[in-house]
């Protein structure tokens, strides 16, 4: 049965590196507007990652204008993602960074992890 399910899995997107919560990333997404297609960049911090095989996803949070937080969830195997660039890795001690939702300004910063 598992061989049958694996036959329907979407292929992994080779343009997505290994991500961790706390990473500051820049996600380049293909946006379709009518007949035209363009690439839009979404920069933010990875809040959490869901590893569920074909349904794997990651959520990125950024602060938009007027201090409003915007979260967006991307599918890891989506062909709509052009590329993901990890700009810096944050040092975190948990897998779900929900506490960043209540924070703003300097308290929302994460220490940088040096490998």
The 8 nearest C-alpha neighbors of each residue, nearest first, counted from 0:
[[1, 3, 2, 4, 5, 6, 7, 8],
 [0, 2, 4, 3, 5, 6, 7, 8],
 [3, 1, 5, 0, 4, 6, 7, 8],
 [2, 4, 0, 6, 1, 5, 7, 8],
 [5, 3, 1, 6, 2, 7, 0, 8],
 [6, 4, 2, 8, 7, 3, 1, 9],
 [5, 7, 3, 4, 8, 2, 9, 1],
 [8, 6, 5, 4, 9, 3, 53, 2],
 [9, 7, 5, 6, 53, 10, 4, 52],
 [8, 10, 53, 11, 7, 76, 77, 6],
 [11, 9, 8, 12, 76, 53, 77, 13],
 [12, 10, 76, 13, 9, 75, 77, 15],
 [11, 13, 76, 14, 15, 10, 78, 77],
 [12, 14, 15, 11, 16, 82, 76, 10],
 [15, 13, 82, 12, 83, 16, 81, 80],
 [14, 16, 83, 13, 12, 82, 17, 75],
 [17, 15, 18, 14, 83, 13, 84, 85],
 [18, 16, 15, 19, 85, 83, 14, 75],
 [19, 17, 16, 20, 22, 85, 45, 48],
 [20, 18, 22, 21, 17, 45, 48, 47],
 [21, 19, 45, 47, 46, 22, 94, 18],
 [20, 22, 89, 45, 44, 91, 19, 88],
 [23, 21, 88, 89, 45, 44, 20, 87],
 [24, 22, 44, 87, 86, 43, 85, 88],
 [25, 23, 85, 86, 84, 43, 42, 22],
 [24, 26, 42, 84, 41, 83, 40, 27],
 [25, 27, 83, 41, 40, 28, 82, 42],
 [28, 26, 40, 82, 81, 39, 80, 38],
 [29, 27, 80, 39, 38, 81, 79, 26],
 [28, 30, 38, 79, 37, 80, 39, 81],
 [31, 29, 37, 36, 38, 28, 32, 39],
 [30, 32, 36, 35, 33, 37, 29, 34],
 [33, 31, 35, 34, 36, 30, 37, 29],
 [34, 32, 35, 31, 36, 30, 37, 29],
 [33, 35, 32, 36, 31, 37, 30, 29],
 [36, 34, 32, 33, 31, 37, 30, 29],
 [35, 37, 31, 30, 32, 29, 34, 38],
 [38, 36, 30, 29, 31, 39, 35, 32],
 [37, 39, 29, 28, 30, 27, 40, 36],
 [40, 38, 28, 27, 29, 37, 30, 41],
 [39, 41, 27, 26, 28, 42, 25, 38],
 [42, 40, 26, 25, 27, 39, 43, 28],
 [43, 41, 25, 24, 26, 40, 61, 44],
 [42, 44, 61, 60, 23, 59, 24, 25],
 [43, 45, 23, 59, 60, 22, 21, 46],
 [44, 46, 59, 20, 21, 22, 58, 47],
 [47, 45, 96, 20, 58, 59, 95, 44],
 [48, 46, 95, 20, 58, 45, 57, 94],
 [47, 49, 57, 56, 50, 58, 20, 46],
 [50, 48, 56, 55, 51, 57, 47, 54],
 [51, 49, 55, 52, 48, 56, 54, 53],
 [50, 52, 55, 54, 49, 53, 56, 48],
 [53, 51, 54, 55, 50, 8, 49, 76],
 [52, 54, 55, 8, 51, 9, 76, 75],
 [55, 53, 51, 52, 56, 74, 50, 75],
 [56, 54, 50, 51, 49, 52, 75, 53],
 [55, 57, 74, 75, 49, 73, 48, 54],
 [56, 58, 48, 73, 72, 47, 49, 74],
 [59, 57, 72, 71, 46, 47, 45, 73],
 [58, 60, 45, 44, 71, 70, 43, 46],
 [61, 59, 70, 43, 44, 69, 45, 71],
 [62, 60, 43, 69, 68, 63, 42, 70],
 [61, 63, 68, 67, 66, 69, 64, 60],
 [64, 62, 67, 66, 68, 61, 69, 65],
 [63, 65, 66, 67, 62, 68, 69, 61],
 [64, 66, 67, 63, 62, 68, 103, 69],
 [67, 65, 64, 62, 63, 68, 103, 104],
 [66, 68, 63, 65, 62, 64, 69, 61],
 [69, 67, 62, 61, 63, 66, 70, 60],
 [70, 68, 61, 60, 62, 63, 67, 71],
 [71, 69, 60, 59, 61, 58, 68, 72],
 [70, 72, 59, 58, 60, 73, 69, 57],
 [71, 73, 58, 57, 59, 56, 70, 74],
 [74, 72, 56, 57, 58, 75, 71, 77],
 [73, 75, 56, 77, 76, 55, 57, 72],
 [76, 74, 56, 55, 77, 73, 12, 57],
 [77, 75, 11, 12, 74, 9, 78, 10],
 [76, 78, 74, 79, 75, 80, 12, 73],
 [77, 79, 80, 76, 12, 81, 29, 75],
 [80, 78, 29, 77, 28, 81, 30, 27],
 [81, 79, 28, 78, 82, 77, 27, 29],
 [80, 82, 27, 28, 79, 29, 14, 83],
 [83, 81, 14, 27, 80, 15, 26, 84],
 [82, 84, 26, 15, 25, 27, 14, 85],
 [83, 85, 25, 24, 86, 26, 82, 16],
 [86, 84, 24, 87, 23, 25, 83, 22],
 [87, 85, 24, 23, 84, 25, 88, 22],
 [88, 86, 23, 85, 22, 89, 111, 24],
 [89, 87, 22, 112, 111, 23, 21, 90],
 [88, 90, 111, 21, 112, 22, 110, 109],
 [89, 91, 112, 110, 111, 109, 88, 21],
 [92, 90, 93, 89, 21, 20, 109, 110],
 [91, 93, 90, 94, 96, 95, 20, 21],
 [92, 94, 95, 91, 96, 20, 21, 90],
 [93, 95, 20, 47, 96, 92, 91, 48],
 [96, 94, 47, 97, 93, 46, 20, 48],
 [95, 97, 46, 98, 99, 94, 47, 93],
 [96, 98, 99, 95, 100, 46, 101, 47],
 [97, 99, 100, 96, 101, 102, 95, 107],
 [100, 98, 102, 97, 101, 107, 96, 103],
 [101, 99, 98, 102, 97, 68, 103, 96],
 [102, 100, 99, 98, 103, 97, 107, 68],
 [103, 101, 99, 107, 100, 106, 98, 104],
 [102, 104, 107, 106, 105, 101, 99, 66],
 [103, 105, 106, 107, 102, 108, 66, 62],
 [104, 106, 107, 108, 103, 102, 109, 99],
 [105, 107, 108, 104, 103, 102, 109, 99],
 [108, 106, 103, 102, 105, 104, 99, 109],
 [109, 107, 105, 106, 110, 104, 103, 99],
 [110, 108, 89, 111, 90, 107, 21, 91],
 [109, 111, 90, 89, 112, 108, 91, 88],
 [110, 112, 89, 90, 88, 109, 113, 87],
 [113, 111, 90, 89, 88, 114, 110, 87],
 [112, 114, 111, 88, 90, 89, 87, 110],
 [113, 112, 88, 111, 90, 87, 89, 110]]
